[in-house]
Amino acid sequence: MAQGRKGKLNYRCPRCLMREIDMDMLYDAEKAEYYCLRCSFVGDEAEVLRLNTQFREKYGARTIRITEF
Amino acid sequence: MTAFYVNIVHRPEMVPEYLQKEAEQGKVEDLTRGAVLRESLDIFRTQQQTAHDQGLRTTIQMTYASLFNAEAVAIAKDHHARFGDEIGSTFLGLQCAEFREQFRSKELAIWLFSIEDKRRIVDAVFGKFHEVFGFYPTSTGSYYMDAELVNYIKASYPMVRAAVATCWEEGPKAYWNANNSWYTLLDGGPWNPWIPSKRNIHCPASDSDDDIGLVAIPHLSRDLMAVFDGPGSYYGTHPQNLLRGMVNEDRELPYFKNLVDQYRSLATYNDGYAYNMMYVGPGWMSKSGRWEADYALLLKSYQEGMAYYGELKRQGLAQDLTMSEFADVYRRDRSYTRPESALWRDILYSSRRQMFWYADPSMRFCLDMNQGGALVDLRPYAAKLVRPCGVGTKANQDASYPFLVQSLYRAGYFTHYAGEGAVKSCKIGHGQEQADLCTCRTQASFSVEGDTRVVTLEPVTIEFADFSVRVQSIFRLTEGSGEIEIVRRVFDSTRPGVEVSIDEYITACYGTTEYPEDLTGVRLSLIGATGSETIDYAYQCREAELAEAACVEAVVPQVDTRLSLRADGPALGYLREGFSFSPMYTLGVKKTIVEKGELRTWLKVEKAS
């Protein structure tokens, strides 16, 4: 097995992020996948991005400019 | 007249933790690594230029490390001369080769050193600052500045009049968010600037004798709802924090402006005064990206945030002040008893939820309109607890100000089918039926009557088996009283002559974290004209009541606090001791009305000793 290293960005584990834990993942270049030292998540970049999109969905107002207070 | 003051703070942090960690990948530690120093200084320069391009002045907080860097010093002097920026000092960014050699420690948090080391470090930092600039700074700061540290600074360097003194609600949530490795355990302070007490930095000073001598500024202006139940480092006036919280969609971040605008709107509740501070360390704008964001997005979000402050300034809607200037303005017309209020609305999750925050020298509390105005956080500032932190103290890393109620750490209304959680609410009953106002979502409005701030909730409907009533809650806060006056008004009954009970209660405990503390020693008392009852807490699940109670109280010696509840007329008072699976105590006042009527009570927080 290859040594895990940091990826091109510091992708956090998307599963840990769901419970609001910022946990940087390591990247296995041989398998082209990220993995988490805490929760056993493993996935490629596309899977990380898919779950990050899911994380954002809780912010129902994230695209709205509110001007009335 | 409305005034919105903005503090922009930058620091040349020569060895930011995040950049250093990144540069160290696969290498041994080197505090003098040239690439890190250059990048950090470049980012600082970019931040300064971003502010100046928008016509905004900044406070440059020189780190200890930067005082040894001729280029950083030259930039600060130049920007002070050309733009009117203030040159201040910070205890962030202590670590550098010189510090390591002098103090032989890798500790990065000033508040966590022993008091002896704190004093030595203050002297070293201020001494070096004076050597470099020829004067002492008038503003300083860190993520947290404990009262003992500030008292020493004021005694030795009395010219200091402003400090970044806490990160709002960075406590167990921040620790958990950072994989249990970030020791900013600082819950319990005010969210907007305040004049701290000499005895505890979290507490607003009661009077001039209690005044610590400077104006404290929170590190960032944070979302008062999202940060109550989420990481402080996701939701504040720090664009890169928002990217960390993934509040952006693609490369857009409207939430930043929404947050600034909601802070501006707080002028409505605070005699026309509103405040914001933005303080981003260079480590957050790493050229190699951070928090899934590339450098271009980090820079864009920073520039757009600053541009919004610039736009507000150009429209005459914001005043950019340096920290020391702000301290002077803040003190100009401020009495010690004047509270800080905020009726905050959700701007993130698309709910209609509101929370009301209040802080004065006696207490800080929060009402949640999603729970019928239940009190979900209560900090007994009146106790002014002397609670030193750092090496050699009992508290050590736990610098939070204790709560009596914190409904997220200690359950609140919803428990897992056993025991009780910490919350203050009211139950409306008839016969064997009962409804807790925690289950009745509502909305609130704010008004001022002389020296009383009033939070009025929209009435809610309670439905019993064969009739219904409407109930309105009103919270009245008279300046300087140290009390919350609570009115529960029952009206519009659908059955004439029906009896309805109003049960005002508070279930409380004490602590700074999610975990229970020992309640042994807590004394619960009922006091009335016809007698009194006392329970010394021993987890025995005992209860007591008194038909005409003048006062129901709990004395919690662990936090030197007396918490009491009294009614405006004859009412039944009661006490409930908890048990080990429900480590709480309950104080209550109950009254029965016919068809319509009200119960008026006062919740008071006092120093016990």
Interface residues (C-beta under 8 A of the other chain):
Chain A: R5 K6 L9 N10 Y11 R12 C16 L17 E20 I21 D22 M23 R38 N52 F55 R56 K58 Y59 G60 A61 R62 T63 I64 R65 I66 T67 F69
Chain B: E22 Q25 G26 K173 W176 N177 A178 N179 G230 P231 Y234 R244 M246 V247 N248 E249 E252 P254 Y255 K257 N258 D261 Q262 R264 S265 G289 R290 W291 E292 A293 D294 R345 D346 I347 L348 Y349 S350 S351
